[in-house]
């Protein structure tokens, strides 16, 4: 039950059986870095092409693959934070 609560925090039942939104797909595409898809898909025992297909909106989100997508979203958020930190550090050098 704990795992389902975590999934539902980002995705609700109405999202299952459909592709992720175009906005989310764009967010992920811009903020993922090389190796993110590979590492996260392997962590969840999926092939990388499965996660890639979800990000490209060719496969639907469901209860089984939602935790993998959530981990990718979290990784993208971390990547964004790292970019912002580097930007701030760079601004200090100017």
C-alpha positions, 0 to 999 in steps of 0.5 A, a space after each residue: 500500500 505504501 508504494 501505491 500512495 507514492 505513485 498516486 502522489 504524482 499520478 492518479 488513476 485517470 492518468 493510467 492507460 494514457 501517454 504522459 502529457 506533452 509538457 512532461 515529455 518535453 520537461 524530461 527530454 530537456 532535463 535528462 542527461 546521458 545515462 539517466 534512462 539506462 540507470 533508472 530503467 535498469 533499477 526498475 528491471 525494465 529495458 531502456 527502450 521501454 522508458 524511452 517509449 514512455 518519454 516519447 509518448 509511444 507507450 502509456 503510463 500504468 501502475 507498474 511503470 509509474 514508479 520508474 517514470 517518477 524516478 526519472 522525473 525526480 532525476 530531472 528535478 535534481 539535474 535542474 537543481 544542479 544546472 541552477 547551482 552551476 549557473 549561480 556559481 558562474 554568475 559569482 565569477 563574473 
